[in-house]
Structures are given as C-alpha cells and as structure tokens.
Amino acid sequence: MRLLTLQTALFVSGSIERPDLLANRINREFNNLFNDMPNIMNMPIELPPDIPVVQMFSTDRKHQINISRNRIDFFYKTPHPLVDSVQSSLTMLSPMIEQFYTYIIKKEKLPINRIGLIATLFLPEKDNVHRIAEKYFRNKGFEKCCEMSFRVNSRCNIKNHQINNILNVEANTLFQRQNNDEIQTPGIIVTIDTNNVPTEKLLTLSIAKSIIKHAENRLNEAATKEMI
C-alpha cells in the first residue's frame, strides 16, 4: 500500500471569528512549518462556514492547514508515493497529528464536537476490477465491469461516542508527473475515514486521543492488507 494523503479534521461547535490570527498561532506552534505564502480570503461571514478562509503550506507542499469558520484541517500529501509507505509515514506523522489536536483543544480551547482521520491509500494492481470483485462480490459477473467502487460504514463505540468506520474502495488510475512525463499506474484507491458522530457534548482531549488512536490502528499493516 502507498499513502497518498492523510487528513486530520477538527469540527468547531460555533464559529472561528479570526481564522487568519489562528493560522499565525498554529504556525508558531509548529515552528514555522507552514513557511510558504498563505492564501487568505476575506469572505463575508454569510457564506457557507466550511469554505476555507486561510490555507497555509510548507514550501515542499507536503504539509497544509485549511481553516474555515467551523473546521480546521491538517493535511499531509505525498508527492511521490513509495511502496509500503503507510507505516513509516504514520510513525512520522502521528506525533504531529497529536500536537495539532492537542494545541487546538487544550491551548486554543476551541469547542470541538467532531474529529476525524482520513487516509487515502493506493495499491498498484493491473487487474484492479477483478481483484475488488473477487474480494467483495460473490457474483462473478461483476468481474466483467470496467469500473467498480463501493462504500461501507460499520459503527462502533468509544467512551460512549459513536464512531463511523468508513471504507471506500475504488478501481482507478494514479497519475504522477516524473520530469516531463506523466506516469499512469492502474490500481485500487482505498479511503479509510474514521470520525465520531457529533452530539451536543464537546470532545475532551482524552476522547479525541482515543478516537485518533483507533483511527490509526485501522491503518496498521495487517488491517490494510485484509481490505484488498
């Protein structure tokens, strides 16, 4: 499996009044990791609150922060995904993810009612439709399809919070730029989305940590191999 992107999402109960000032404080917390020119849009407060107002990037474009009026997203994007990179990337990113949500909840004291971790993985596979059909469908007629995708969600409970465990599997092609050439690799894109069902209760730091650890466990080597 190759890691394409890893996204940590924090949903705010209420509204962030000055996303631009929050962005500066987050960047200081991460020692100026987001050192490229930010995008800041002075949008009317009447617009949908999930539209990013501030976007910050590292110069290598691997790390990104989006801040809207009601959510904050921390992205890691792999420009050139390596084979079997999920575990090594997760080992590197897990402390940064914890630093991110800990800072928002504990130091900024923003009211967070939902947290999610979304991983997008890629498995090179020439016979991608056949492999998905063989794994998930009894009807062999599906193997004749030229496109295939499906989505499932199985819920569990963590500390009295309902957790969505979403799995999306899709036969697709990965396009990558290498010098002046575009490389096309057929395969399977797997999206693993773990998040809690929001309630009126705000998430404590302890609960947020438990949800993220559960989400990271879904990305271990044995679990990801079992999916495909």
Secondary structure, DSSP 8 states (H G I E B T S, - for coil): -EEEEEEEEEEESS--S-HHHHHHHHHHHTTT---S--EE----TTS-TTS-SEEEE-TTSSEEEEE-SSEEEEEEE-SS--TT-HHHHHHHHHHHHHHHHHIIIIIS---EEEEEEEEEEEEE-TTHHHHHHHHH-S-GGGGG-S--EEEEEEEEEETTEEEEEEEEEEEEEEEEEETTEEEEEEEEEEEEEEEE---SS---HHHHHHHHHHHHHTTSHHHHHHH-
